[in-house]
Amino acid sequence: MRLRLLLKASVALFAGFAAATKKTSLSKNAQSLFDYAMSINDPRFDISYKYIIYPDEGPWSVRFTAWYVAGLLHRNQGSDLENAKGALEGILASQQTDSYDSVWYGTWKLSPDEPTPTPNSDLFLPSIYNTYDPNWREFIGTQLVQIVEEFSDLIGTSLVTRIVKAMEIQAIGAMRRNGTEGDNLVTAYTNPAVMRALTVGWVGARTQNQTLIDYANTQGEEITQLFKEGPNTFSEYNALTYYGMDIWALAANLKYGPKNASMTLHASFLLQELWTDIAEHYNAYLGNFVGPYDRANSRDLTQHSAVLPLWYWGLFGYKKAPEPNKMELDLIYDAAQGAALALVMEEVEQNINLTVRAKLQTPPTATEERFLNKTIRESLYNDTIRTATSWMSQRLMIGGQELAEEVARSKQFVPAIVHWAADASHLPFPYNGFFSLYPTATTITAVATKNKLEISYPNTTQAGTSSFQFMLSNIPPAWNLAGNVVDGFSTLPCLGVNVSAPGLQLQSTTYGDSIYDHMYYNITYAVPANFTGVPSITFDLEYTC
């Protein structure tokens, strides 16, 4: 049955919520993050069209614009209010509303100049995450929730009413997503799932629509149950950008969500447990998180940004955050959201206890070791699990994951990775060398123990098991300039590596490719065509500096 919403005679209801709101007060560190975000967004705001100029999905970014509006309204100086209202007009105009039955109904255009997807012509064929992004319902939707809750008195009743209408449309499209017909939003896809619970529940409460309220409550319960059965592990595990979005969604639920909604009621528990896990994985000496990572762009946060460290900035200050220099391009991308994050920093801070706060800021001692073993549940409706093991010392970290799947994950997946202090004299953090396994196979057993990483392909009937491909990155300049040359793992700065790869063939080392801006050496061990048994490789590792 088609999901339609009866728009009750609710203009007066919407208007009733546009009461004056108290301006959020920011801490010194939250203000620093806020000011940095505005300093990078102000110069790229198109004063004529009222969109942020950012050419990754087109000339302008509707999502970046939504993030910027929160900053304009909080600052509210000079022409900020006028620009914010103009930007909101553009955001509302960019929502996809002309094809009710389409999978992109209710999401937003990536850039306002692009056409609507055209399933019946070659002009702009529908392609999920290419010509349309269904998750922008949640990215932009949660931002509109914040704007209404924080600034309804500034933007006025008319804009509030239109935003609520847009959120009803957003909810229709969001509720249709169930992981079928090419879509992938299921409970295990944590960050949009938590954001969806907020957006649908919020607009349901404002319009007194029980269908939306019930749906959001079910989502909140299922997300929490899956997390608890981990135990206490999100299925989108150790994902440093998407953990950042989880924190945003949970904090926004606490501050803006309906008080009796299941996601709001569970948000504090989820946020506290998530930060506990984050602290266990964080090495404050190296400024990085021990792997493995379900999804990672940056493999070294001190050189390339992710969203999670923005919370460190807002909580503890930029100098204590695992961040690159302030002109780094990934940081300029991620921090576009910084003003919005700053406005919920207090909710985050209230859900980090003193022990966790200390661990987030205190480097491991020279003799300290940690071993983590995490079970990751994929669904409430089957017994599929993955297992992540991690070992950490002050200057060396190892992570691996065991999984048995049929479909290859993206290049964001890092099933095995080693970090070490390749140059301990580098400031403000040591220069982190790392090598990681590129995920060609879908069944992988990667296990981390003290000073050791073991990897094998148990199911050689699957594609991608003909080689182990490793990406080695971040070799200190002085080591290269001294005449050293990378040749496999035979000689590396500050790391002794003993490789056991029975029956495998080491290929010539090459350099020059990159992954998410990390230039790397390709070190590949090929599995011969006549190989019998389970191909495997073991690294015995010793920090030598």
C-alpha positions in Angstrom: 0.0 0.0 0.0 1.3 3.4 -0.9 2.5 5.4 2.1 0.6 8.7 2.1 0.4 11.2 4.8 -2.8 13.1 5.6 -1.7 16.6 6.1 -4.1 17.6 8.9 -5.2 21.2 9.3 -1.9 21.7 11.1 -0.6 25.1 10.0 -1.6 26.5 13.3 0.0 23.5 15.0 3.3 24.1 13.2 3.2 27.8 14.0 2.7 27.0 17.7 6.2 25.6 17.8 7.8 28.8 16.6 8.3 30.2 20.0 11.4 32.0 21.2 14.3 29.7 22.0 17.2 30.3 24.3 20.5 30.7 22.6 22.9 27.9 23.1 26.0 28.8 25.1 29.3 27.3 23.8 32.3 26.3 25.8 35.7 27.7 24.8 36.6 24.6 22.8 33.2 24.3 21.2 33.5 28.0 20.2 36.9 27.4 18.7 35.5 24.6 16.5 32.5 26.8 15.6 34.7 29.7 14.6 37.0 27.5 12.5 34.0 26.1 10.6 32.6 29.6 9.9 36.1 30.8 8.8 36.1 28.1 6.1 32.5 28.4 5.1 32.2 32.2 5.0 34.5 32.6 2.0 32.9 29.9 0.0 29.3 31.1 0.4 27.8 32.2 -2.9 26.2 35.5 -1.9 24.0 35.5 -5.1 22.7 32.0 -5.0 22.9 31.4 -1.3 24.6 28.1 -1.5 28.1 26.9 -0.3 30.5 26.5 -3.2 32.1 23.1 -3.0 32.8 21.2 -6.2 32.8 17.6 -5.2 29.2 16.7 -6.4 28.7 19.8 -8.5 29.4 23.6 -8.3 27.5 23.9 -5.0 26.7 21.6 -2.1 23.2 21.6 -0.6 24.4 19.6 2.4 27.2 22.0 3.2 24.8 24.8 2.9 22.5 23.2 5.5 25.4 22.9 7.9 26.3 26.5 7.3 22.8 27.8 8.0 23.1 26.7 11.7 26.3 28.7 12.0 24.8 31.8 10.4 21.8 31.7 12.7 23.8 31.1 15.9 26.2 34.0 15.0 23.4 36.2 13.7 25.6 39.2 12.9 25.3 41.6 10.0 23.6 39.9 7.1 23.7 36.4 8.6 20.0 36.1 9.2 19.2 37.3 5.7 21.7 34.9 4.2 20.4 32.0 6.4 16.8 32.6 5.2 17.9 32.8 1.6 19.9 29.5 2.0 16.9 27.8 3.6 14.8 28.8 0.6 17.4 27.2 -1.7 17.6 24.0 0.4 13.8 23.6 0.4 13.7 24.2 -3.4 16.4 21.5 -3.8 14.3 18.7 -2.3 13.2 16.0 -4.7 9.4 16.1 -4.6 8.2 15.6 -8.2 8.2 11.8 -8.4 6.3 10.3 -5.4 7.0 6.7 -6.3 10.7 7.1 -6.9 13.4 5.9 -4.6 14.8 9.4 -4.4 11.5 11.0 -3.3 12.1 13.3 -0.4 15.9 13.4 -0.6 17.8 16.5 -1.7 19.8 17.2 -4.8 23.5 17.0 -4.3 23.9 20.3 -6.1 21.0 22.6 -7.0 21.9 22.8 -10.7 21.7 19.0 -11.4 18.7 17.5 -13.1 16.2 15.1 -11.4 17.2 11.5 -12.2 15.6 10.3 -15.4 14.8 6.6 -15.4 13.3 6.8 -18.9 16.1 8.6 -20.7 19.9 8.7 -20.7 20.1 12.3 -19.5 20.7 11.5 -15.8 20.1 7.8 -15.1 19.2 6.9 -11.5 22.3 5.5 -9.7 22.3 5.3 -5.9 25.1 7.4 -4.3 25.9 8.8 -7.7 23.1 10.7 -9.3 21.1 10.7 -6.0 22.1 10.1 -2.4 19.3 8.7 -0.2 21.2 9.4 2.9 20.9 13.2 2.3 17.4 12.8 3.7 19.1 12.2 7.0 22.1 14.5 6.7 20.0 17.5 5.7 16.9 16.3 7.6 18.7 16.2 11.0 20.2 19.6 10.2 16.7 21.1 9.6 15.6 19.6 12.9 18.4 21.5 14.7 17.6 24.7 12.8 13.9 24.6 13.8 14.6 23.6 17.4 17.4 26.2 17.9 16.2 29.1 15.7 12.5 29.0 15.1 12.1 32.5 16.5 14.6 33.9 14.1 13.4 32.2 10.9 9.7 32.7 11.5 6.5 30.8 11.3 6.4 30.6 7.5 9.8 28.9 7.1 9.2 26.6 10.1 5.9 25.4 8.5 7.6 24.7 5.2 10.4 22.9 6.8 8.0 20.7 8.7 6.2 19.9 5.4 9.6 19.1 3.8 10.3 16.8 6.7 7.1 14.9 6.2 8.1 14.3 2.6 11.5 13.3 3.8 9.9 10.8 6.1 7.9 9.1 3.4 11.1 8.3 1.4 13.1 7.4 4.5 10.5 4.9 5.7 10.4 3.0 2.4 14.1 2.1 2.7 14.6 -1.5 3.9 17.7 -2.8 2.3 16.0 -4.2 -0.8 15.9 -3.2 -4.5 19.5 -1.9 -4.5 19.1 0.1 -1.3 21.3 -0.7 1.7 19.7 1.1 4.7 19.1 -1.7 7.3 19.5 -1.5 11.1 23.2 -2.4 10.7 23.9 0.7 8.6 24.2 2.7 11.8 24.7 6.3 11.0 21.7 6.9 8.7 19.6 4.5 10.7 20.1 6.6 13.9 19.5 9.8 12.0 16.4 8.4 10.4 14.9 7.5 13.8 15.3 11.2 14.8 13.9 12.8 11.7 10.9 10.5 11.3 10.1 10.6 15.0 10.6 14.4 15.2 8.2 15.2 12.4 5.8 12.6 13.6 5.6 14.3 17.0 5.2 17.7 15.6 2.4 16.7 13.3 0.9 14.2 15.7 1.2 11.4 13.1 1.1 8.1 14.9 2.3 6.1 11.9 5.6 8.1 11.9 5.9 8.0 15.7 5.5 4.2 15.8 7.9 3.7 12.9 10.6 5.8 14.6 10.1 4.0 18.0 10.5 0.6 16.3 13.7 1.8 14.6 15.0 3.1 17.9 14.3 -0.2 19.7 15.9 -2.3 17.0 19.0 -0.1 16.7 19.5 -0.4 20.5 18.8 -4.1 20.6 21.3 -4.8 17.8 23.9 -2.7 19.6 23.4 -4.5 22.9 23.6 -7.9 21.3 27.1 -7.0 20.0 27.6 -6.7 22.9 27.7 -2.9 22.9 29.0 -2.6 19.4 27.5 -0.8 16.4 27.5 -2.9 13.3 29.2 0.0 11.4 32.2 -0.8 13.5 35.2 1.4 14.2 34.3 3.8 11.4 36.0 7.0 12.2 33.9 9.4 10.1 30.7 7.5 10.7 31.2 7.3 14.4 31.4 11.0 14.2 27.9 11.0 12.6 26.6 8.5 15.1 27.6 10.9 17.9 25.9 13.8 16.1 22.7 11.8 15.7 22.7 10.6 19.3 23.4 14.0 20.7 20.8 15.6 18.4 18.3 13.0 19.7 19.1 14.0 23.3 18.7 17.7 22.6 16.0 17.8 20.0 14.2 14.4 19.9 10.7 13.9 21.3 11.3 13.2 25.0 9.3 9.9 25.0 10.7 8.6 21.7 12.7 5.3 22.0 15.8 6.7 20.3 15.8 9.7 22.7 15.4 7.4 25.7 18.2 5.1 24.6 20.6 7.8 23.2 22.4 8.5 26.5 23.2 4.8 27.0 24.4 4.4 23.4 26.5 7.5 23.5 28.2 6.6 26.8 29.0 3.1 25.6 30.2 4.3 22.2 32.6 6.8 23.9 33.9 4.0 26.2 34.7 1.9 23.1 36.2 4.8 21.3 38.5 5.4 24.3 39.6 1.8 24.3 40.6 2.0 20.6 42.4 5.4 20.8 46.1 5.7 21.2 46.7 9.3 22.4 50.5 9.0 21.7 50.1 8.1 18.1 47.0 10.2 17.6 45.2 7.3 15.9 42.8 4.4 16.5 43.8 0.8 16.4 42.2 -1.1 13.5 40.5 -2.8 11.9 38.0 -0.4 10.4 34.7 -1.2 8.8 34.8 2.1 6.9 37.8 4.4 6.8 38.9 7.1 4.4 41.8 8.3 6.5 44.1 5.7 7.8 46.2 8.3 9.7 44.1 11.0 11.4 47.2 13.2 12.0 47.6 13.6 8.3 44.0 13.3 6.9 40.8 14.2 8.7 37.7 12.3 9.7 34.6 13.5 11.5 35.2 11.8 14.9 38.2 14.0 15.8 36.1 17.1 15.4 34.4 16.0 18.7 37.8 15.9 20.3 38.4 19.4 19.1 35.1 20.7 20.6 35.6 18.8 23.9 39.4 19.2 24.5 40.6 21.8 22.0 42.4 21.6 18.7 45.8 20.9 20.1 44.6 17.8 21.9 42.6 16.5 18.9 44.1 13.9 16.5 43.8 16.4 13.6 46.0 17.4 10.7 47.0 21.0 10.0 44.1 23.4 9.6 44.6 23.8 5.9 44.4 20.0 5.1 41.8 19.5 2.5 39.9 16.7 4.2 39.6 18.8 7.3 38.3 21.7 5.3 35.7 19.2 4.0 34.7 17.6 7.3 34.7 20.8 9.4 32.0 22.3 7.2 29.7 20.7 9.8 31.6 22.1 12.7 29.2 24.8 13.7 26.3 22.3 13.9 28.4 19.9 16.0 29.4 22.7 18.4 25.7 23.4 19.2 25.3 19.9 20.7 28.8 19.6 22.3 27.3 20.0 25.8 25.1 16.9 25.3 28.1 14.9 24.2 30.3 16.1 27.1 27.6 15.2 29.6 27.7 11.6 28.4 31.5 11.0 28.8 32.5 10.0 32.3 35.8 11.1 34.0 37.5 7.8 33.4 36.8 7.8 29.7 37.7 11.5 29.4 41.1 10.7 30.9 41.7 7.8 28.5 40.8 10.0 25.5 43.6 12.4 26.5 46.3 10.3 28.1 48.9 8.5 26.0 49.6 4.8 26.9 52.7 4.4 29.0 55.8 2.8 27.5 54.9 -0.6 29.0 51.1 -0.4 28.6 49.4 -2.9 26.3 45.7 -3.4 25.4 44.0 -6.3 23.7 40.5 -5.9 22.4 38.1 -8.6 21.1 34.8 -7.4 19.7 31.9 -9.3 18.2 29.9 -7.4 15.5 26.3 -8.5 14.9 25.0 -7.9 11.4 21.2 -8.4 12.0 18.6 -9.2 14.5 17.2 -11.9 12.2 20.3 -14.1 11.6 23.4 -15.3 13.5 25.9 -13.6 11.2 28.8 -12.2 13.1 32.2 -10.7 12.5 35.1 -10.7 15.0 37.6 -7.9 15.4 40.8 -8.3 17.4 43.2 -5.4 18.2 46.5 -5.2 20.1 48.0 -1.9 21.1 51.2 -0.7 22.7 52.4 2.8 22.9 54.3 2.8 19.6 52.8 -0.2 17.7 49.2 -1.1 17.0 47.7 -4.1 15.1 44.2 -4.9 14.1 42.4 -7.6 12.2 38.9 -8.9 11.4 37.4 -12.3 10.7 34.5 -12.4 8.3 32.8 -14.8 5.9 30.7 -12.9 3.3 29.6 -13.2 -0.3 29.7 -9.6 -1.5 32.9 -7.6 -1.6 33.0 -4.5 0.7 34.2 -1.2 -0.6 37.8 0.1 -0.5 36.8 1.9 2.8 37.0 -1.5 4.4 40.3 -2.2 6.2 40.3 -5.8 7.5 43.9 -5.7 8.7 46.2 -2.8 9.5 49.4 -2.1 11.4 50.4 1.4 12.7 53.7 2.3 14.2 55.7 5.4 15.2 57.9 5.6 12.1 59.4 8.9 13.3 58.9 9.5 17.0 60.5 13.0 16.8 57.7 14.3 14.6 55.4 16.9 16.2 52.7 17.3 17.5 52.2 13.5 17.0 54.8 10.9 15.8 54.8 10.3 12.1 52.7 7.2 11.8 53.8 4.5 9.3 51.1 2.0 8.4 50.4 -0.9 6.1 47.0 -2.4 5.5 45.4 -5.3 3.6 43.4 -4.2 0.5 40.1 -6.1 0.7 40.0 -8.3 -2.5 38.5 -11.3 -0.8 35.1 -11.6 0.9 36.1 -14.4 3.4 39.1 -13.3 5.4 40.6 -14.4 8.7 42.8 -11.7 10.1 43.8 -12.0 13.7 45.8 -9.6 15.8 47.8 -10.6 18.9 50.8 -9.2 20.6 53.4 -8.2 18.0 51.7 -10.5 15.4 49.2 -10.3 12.6 48.0 -13.5 10.9 45.9 -13.4 7.7 44.4 -16.2 5.6 41.8 -16.8 2.9 39.8 -19.9 4.1 37.5 -20.0 1.1 39.6 -20.1 -2.1 36.5 -20.7 -4.2 35.7 -17.1 -3.9 37.0 -14.3 -6.2 39.8 -12.2 -4.8 41.8 -14.9 -3.1 44.6 -15.0 -5.7 46.8 -12.4 -3.9 47.4 -10.6 -0.6 47.8 -6.9 -1.5 49.2 -4.6 1.1 49.4 -0.8 1.0 52.4 0.7 2.8 52.3 4.4 3.5 53.9 7.3 5.5 57.6 6.5 5.2 59.5 9.5 6.8 61.3 11.8 4.4 64.6 11.5 6.2 64.7 7.7 5.8 64.2 8.0 2.0 66.6 10.9 1.6 69.2 8.8 3.4 69.2 6.5 0.4 66.9 3.8 1.9 64.5 2.0 -0.5 61.4 0.1 0.3 61.6 -3.5 -0.9 58.7 -5.5 0.4 58.8 -5.5 4.2 62.5 -6.3 4.4 63.6 -2.9 5.7 61.3 -0.3 7.3 62.1 2.6 9.6 61.6 1.7 13.2 59.8 -1.6 12.5 61.3 -5.1 12.2 59.0 -7.3 10.1 59.5 -11.1 9.8 57.1 -12.4 7.1 56.1 -16.1 6.8 54.1 -16.7 3.6 54.5 -20.4 2.7 54.0 -21.1 -1.0 53.2 -17.5 -1.9 55.2 -15.4 -4.4 56.4 -11.9 -3.4 55.9 -9.5 -6.4 58.0 -6.5 -7.2 57.2 -3.5 -4.9 55.7 -0.5 -6.7 54.9 3.0 -5.7 52.7 5.9 -6.9 49.1 4.9 -6.4 46.9 6.5 -3.7 43.9 5.7 -1.7 42.0 8.6 -0.1 45.0 10.8 -0.6 47.4 8.4 1.0 50.2 7.6 -1.4 51.4 4.1 -0.9 53.8 1.3 -1.9 52.0 -1.8 -3.2 53.5 -5.0 -1.7 51.7 -8.1 -3.1 52.1 -11.7 -2.3 50.6 -13.8 -5.2 48.9 -17.2 -4.6 50.1 -19.5 -7.4 47.5 -21.1 -9.6 48.5 -24.6 -8.5 48.5 -23.7 -4.7 46.8 -26.2 -2.5 45.5 -25.6 1.0 44.6 -22.3 2.8 46.8 -19.4 1.6 48.1 -17.5 4.6 50.6 -14.9 5.7 52.0 -14.1 9.1 53.8 -10.9 10.3 55.9 -11.0 13.4 56.5 -7.4 14.3 59.0 -5.6 16.5 59.3 -1.9 17.2 63.0 -1.1 16.9 63.4 2.6 17.7 
